[in-house]
Amino acid sequence: MRIFLLASVGYPLMRLIDTINYFARLAINIVIGIVVVLLIIRWVMDAFDMSPFGRIGYYLRQPTDKLVAHARSSRFYYPLRQAFKFNPTVLIALIEIAIVWFVLMMLTGYLTALVSDLAMSLDAFGMGYVGNGVRYLIGTLLMAAIFFLMCLMTVIFVNWVTGLFDRWSFQALQRLNPLLRIFEFGGKFAGWSFLFLWLALYFAAAAVQSLFF
């Protein structure tokens, strides 16, 4: 009976993760789309010198205030302003949003792969392939650890790009500091520890997938 239950869990789990993956991507696209529309409306209001102090203007601008303020403080703001000869605030904010969208989609793909690995492990145990089940389970646990670290790095990265999630970013950085110190090589590569850690986790995930699945 236990074997039957384990074997029957894998397929519904795959169906569940497909559903979650669909709705997660849909939610990300909707949120990103709303932010893009608000930024464009903000740009149109600024272009036509519409008053930002009215009730409608306030509610249309307020959700993107922090994002725009971070874009104006970006190191790219003045170089782009000199290059394009116009205020590049909205352009920088749109680029930041595009980067965040790409990263979130990538993490959604990792989550899908993680649950798929778990389903493979349950199926193997259910069909009596204990050795394969143990191997898949170890791989799943390793992938879960890598995914957790990547989520922490994503929070920090999103904060750096957009200025959002200050508190979460600080907590994530506190957790990652010991690992970041390992990848701080100094010299020409001083300050590159975040990138090196991300690359290490990326290749570690690829290695785990190849060795255990």
N, C-alpha and C positions, 0 to 999 in steps of 0.2 A: 504493500500500500504506500509506504514512504517513497519507494522508487517511482511508482506511478505519479505521485504528487510532484516529486522533483522534476520528472520528465515533462509534466504538464505545465510547469511554471515558466519554462524558458520561452515558449512561443507567445503566450500572453504578455510576458514581460517585454518581448520585442515589439509587439503591437502597441503596448503602452508607451514605450520610449519613442516610437514613431509618432504617436499622437502628441506626446509632450514636446518632441522636437519641432513638430509643425506649429503648435501654438506658441512655443517659445520664440521661434523665428518670426512668426506673425506679430507677436507683441513687440519684439525688438523693432521690426520694420515700422509698426504703427507709431511707436514712441519717437523713433528717429525722424519719421516723416512729419509728425506734429512739430517737432523742434525746428526742422528745416523750414516748414511753412511759417512758423512764428518769426524766424530770423529774416525770411524774405519780406514778411509784412513789416517788420521793424525797419528794414532797409528802405522800403517804399515810404514809410512814414517819415524817415529822416530825409529822404530825397525830396519830398514835397513839403518839408518843414512843418509837419503836423505837430500840434501841441502834445507833448507826452504827459501832460498833467490832467487830462480828462479821464473819466472813469474807464472808458473803453480803451484808451491809449495805455493807461496804467496796467490793466489786466492783460493786454496783449504783449506788453514789454517785460513785465515783471518776471515771467518764467525764464527768460533768457538773460536777465540782468547780470548774473554771476558769470555766465559763459562769455558774454560780451566784455565784461570788465577784465576777465582773464586774458581774452584775445588782445585787448588794448595794452596789457602789460607784457605781452609776449616779446621775445627778443627779435621776432620776425616783423614786428609791426612797423617800425621806422624804415628798415630796408625795403619792405614791400611798398610802403607809402611813397618813398622816393622813386622806386622803379615804376609803379603804376600811375603815380600822380593823382591818386584818390585815396580816400579813407578805406583801408583794407580790413577793417574790423570784422564785418560780416563774412568776408571771404575766408579769413583765418578761422572764424568760428565754424564755418561750413566744412573746412578741411579737418578741423578737430573732430567734428561729429562723424565725418566719413571714416576717420581712423578708429574711433570708438565703435562704430558699426562693424567694421571689419574684425576687430578684436573680439567683440561679443559673439559674432557668428562663428569664429574659430573656436571659442570656448564651448559653444553649443555643440559643435562637432565633436569635441573631446568628450563631452558628457554623454553624447550618443554612443561613442565608441566604448566608454567605460561600462555603461549598462549592457551593451551588446556582449562585452566580455563576460560579465556576470551571468548573462543568460546562457552563454556557451558552457560555463562551468556547471551550472545547474543541470543542463541537458546531459552533460557527460556523466555526472553523478547519477542522474536518473536512469541512464541506460546501462549503468554498471561499469563504466570506464573510469574507475577510481583514480588511476594514475593521471589520465588526462584531466580529470576534474580537479585534482590537487594542483596540477600545473597551471590550469586556467585560473584557478582561485588565487594562487600566488601572484600571477600576472595581473589579475584584477586589483588586488590589494596594492601592488606597486603602482599601477596606473592611478588608483585613487589618491595615493600620496603625492604623485606628480601633479595630478589635477588640482589638488588642494593648494599646492605651492604656486601653481600657475594662476589660480584665482586670486591669491594674495598679491601676486605681481600685477595682475590686471587692475585691481583696485588702485594700486600705487600709480600705475601708468595712466589710468583714466583721470586721476587727480592731477597728475603732472600736465596732462594735455588740456583738461577742461577746467581745473580748479574745483571740481565737485568732490564730495565725499571726503572732506578733510579729516574727520575723526576716524573713519574706517581706514583711510590711508595711513594715518599715524600708527594705528594698532597693527596693521599689516606689516609696516616697516619694522616695528619692534620685533615681530616674529621672524622676519627675514634677515635681520642684521647679522646674526652669526654666519649664515650662508653667504651673504654678500661680502663679508670680510675674507672668506676663503677665496673668493674670486677677485679680490682687489690685488692686482699684480704690481701696481705702481709703475713708475717710469712713463713710457709712452702710453701705457694703457691705464693710467690713473683715472678713476672715475668711470671706468667701463664695466664695473662689476655687475651692474644690473643687466646689461646686454649679455655678458658672458653667462650669467646664471640662467637667463631665458634660453639661450642657445643650448646650454647643458641639459636643461629640462626637456627641450624639444627633441634633442637627439636621444636622451634617455627614454622618452616615450616611444620613439621609433624603435629603439633597441628592444624594449620590453615587448612590444607588439610582435617583433620578428622572432624573439626567442621563446616566448611563452604561448603564442597563438598560431 
